[in-house]
Amino acid sequence: MAPPKNDLHERLNAAAAAKKAMLERFRAQPGRDDPAVLEREQARKAVAEAREARVLERQAAREAEIANRAAEAKRLAEETAERKAREEADYAARALAEEAERKAARDARYAARKARKKKR
């Protein structure tokens, strides 16, 4: 059974009315020079600027942290180098002192041997 012809006209009229209503709603929207629209744009711009400021602030904080860590690493490297130099100097001093003690002991043994040979 085919739909009646009046039904087609009703659907076409309904579609045309819907298009007309959409067009009227679009035209009823405020223009770019409307104070409410300008206020919303200013608010969005302020939010975007604040966001950008926070991003720059975080980036500056990260760069400062990197600089602090680099300075700390340099300080630790210098301390390590100084400590290593002190340890090497202490080792050399101990080695010289031990060598001097061994030489003194050897010389004492040699002198004692000479003294024993003279007594004979």
C-alpha positions in Angstrom: 0.0 0.0 0.0 1.5 3.3 -1.1 1.5 6.3 1.4 -0.9 9.0 0.7 0.3 12.1 -1.3 -0.6 14.4 1.6 1.9 12.7 3.8 4.7 13.6 1.4 3.7 17.2 1.4 3.5 17.2 5.2 7.1 15.8 5.4 8.4 18.4 2.9 6.7 21.2 4.8 8.1 19.9 8.1 11.6 19.7 6.6 11.3 23.3 5.3 10.1 24.5 8.6 13.0 22.8 10.4 15.5 24.4 8.0 13.8 27.8 8.5 14.0 27.4 12.3 17.7 26.5 12.1 18.4 29.5 9.9 16.5 31.8 12.4 18.4 30.4 15.3 21.7 31.0 13.5 20.7 34.6 12.7 19.6 35.1 16.3 23.1 34.4 17.5 25.1 37.5 18.6 27.6 38.9 16.2 31.4 39.3 16.7 30.9 42.9 17.9 28.3 41.9 20.6 29.6 42.8 24.1 28.9 39.3 25.4 31.0 37.8 22.6 33.8 40.3 23.1 33.8 39.6 26.9 34.0 35.8 26.2 36.9 36.3 23.8 38.7 38.5 26.3 38.2 35.8 29.0 39.5 33.1 26.6 42.5 35.3 25.8 43.2 35.9 29.5 43.0 32.1 30.2 45.4 31.5 27.3 47.9 34.1 28.5 47.7 32.7 32.0 48.3 29.2 30.6 51.3 30.4 28.6 52.7 32.2 31.7 52.4 28.9 33.7 54.2 27.0 30.9 57.0 29.6 30.8 57.2 29.5 34.6 57.5 25.7 34.6 60.1 25.8 31.9 62.1 28.3 33.9 61.8 26.2 37.0 63.0 23.1 35.0 66.0 25.1 33.6 66.9 26.3 37.1 66.7 22.8 38.4 69.0 21.6 35.6 71.4 24.4 36.4 71.3 23.5 40.1 72.0 19.9 39.4 74.9 20.8 37.0 76.4 23.0 39.7 76.0 20.2 42.3 77.6 17.7 40.0 80.5 20.1 39.4 80.9 20.7 43.1 80.9 16.9 43.8 83.4 16.3 41.0 85.7 18.9 42.5 85.4 17.5 45.9 86.1 14.0 44.6 89.1 15.3 42.7 90.4 17.1 45.8 89.8 14.0 48.0 91.5 11.8 45.4 94.5 14.2 45.3 94.7 14.1 49.1 94.5 10.3 49.2 97.2 10.1 46.5 99.4 12.5 48.5 98.8 10.6 51.7 99.6 7.3 49.9 102.9 8.8 48.5 103.8 10.1 52.0 103.2 6.8 53.6 105.1 5.0 50.9 108.1 7.3 51.4 107.9 6.9 55.2 107.8 3.1 54.9 110.7 3.1 52.4 112.7 5.3 54.8 111.8 2.9 57.7 112.9 -0.1 55.6 116.2 1.7 54.7 116.8 2.6 58.3 116.2 -1.0 59.4 118.5 -2.3 56.6 121.2 0.3 57.5 120.9 -0.7 61.2 121.3 -4.4 60.3 124.3 -3.6 58.1 125.9 -1.5 60.9 125.2 -4.3 63.4 126.8 -6.8 61.1 129.9 -4.5 60.6 130.1 -4.1 64.3 130.1 -7.9 64.8 132.8 -8.3 62.2 135.0 -5.7 63.9 134.8 -7.5 67.2 136.3 -10.7 65.8 
